[in-house]
Amino acid sequence: MGSRNPQRAAQAIDELEKETGRRAEFLQLDLASLKSVKAAAIDFKNRESKLNVLFNSGCALSERACVPSSC
């Protein structure tokens, strides 16, 4: 699970495990930072051989600023 916030990711991972019985792994990732995206890609490639599913639940920025609580 890619996330900027390790604590929030841990909560989501725990909830996912409770609901599905499967455990996700945390991947430090800030999509607003190309450096972070590249580091996450390298980290992922070092851990895994393939990516089966990708969900992106972030918001899209437009002329209006995206406030995290409203995304």
C-alpha positions as CSV (number, residue, x, y, z in Angstrom):
1,M,0.0,0.0,0.0
2,G,1.6,3.2,-1.2
3,S,1.1,6.2,1.1
4,R,2.9,9.4,2.3
5,N,1.8,8.7,5.9
6,P,3.1,5.4,7.5
7,Q,0.7,5.6,10.4
8,R,-2.4,6.1,8.3
9,A,-1.2,3.3,6.0
10,A,-0.7,1.0,9.0
11,Q,-4.3,1.6,10.1
12,A,-5.6,0.9,6.6
13,I,-3.5,-2.2,6.3
14,D,-4.8,-3.5,9.6
15,E,-8.4,-2.8,8.6
16,L,-7.8,-4.5,5.2
17,E,-6.4,-7.6,7.0
18,K,-9.4,-7.8,9.4
19,E,-11.8,-7.6,6.5
20,T,-10.1,-9.9,4.0
21,G,-7.6,-12.0,6.0
22,R,-4.9,-10.8,3.7
23,R,-2.0,-8.5,4.6
24,A,-0.8,-5.6,2.4
25,E,2.7,-4.2,2.6
26,F,3.6,-0.5,3.1
27,L,5.4,1.4,0.4
28,Q,6.5,4.9,1.2
29,L,5.1,7.0,-1.7
30,D,4.3,10.6,-2.3
31,L,2.8,11.1,-5.8
32,A,3.6,14.8,-5.6
33,S,7.3,14.1,-5.6
34,L,9.0,12.5,-8.6
35,K,12.0,11.6,-6.3
36,S,9.6,9.7,-4.0
37,V,7.9,7.9,-7.0
38,K,11.3,6.8,-8.4
39,A,12.4,5.6,-4.9
40,A,9.1,3.7,-4.4
41,A,9.5,2.0,-7.9
42,I,13.0,0.8,-7.0
43,D,11.8,-0.4,-3.6
44,F,8.9,-2.2,-5.2
45,K,11.1,-3.9,-7.8
46,N,13.5,-5.0,-5.1
47,R,10.6,-6.7,-3.2
48,E,8.3,-8.0,-5.9
49,S,8.6,-9.6,-9.3
50,K,5.2,-8.3,-10.7
51,L,2.3,-6.0,-9.9
52,N,-1.1,-7.7,-10.1
53,V,-3.4,-4.8,-9.2
54,L,-3.0,-1.0,-8.9
55,F,-5.6,1.2,-7.3
56,N,-5.1,5.0,-7.1
57,S,-7.4,6.8,-4.8
58,G,-5.7,10.2,-4.7
59,C,-7.4,13.3,-5.9
60,A,-6.6,15.2,-9.2
61,L,-5.4,18.7,-8.9
62,S,-7.1,21.3,-11.1
63,E,-7.4,25.1,-11.0
64,R,-8.8,24.8,-7.5
65,A,-6.4,23.6,-4.8
66,C,-7.1,20.1,-3.5
67,V,-7.6,20.1,0.3
68,P,-6.7,16.7,1.6
69,S,-9.8,16.5,3.8
70,S,-12.0,17.0,0.7
71,C,-10.3,14.6,-1.6
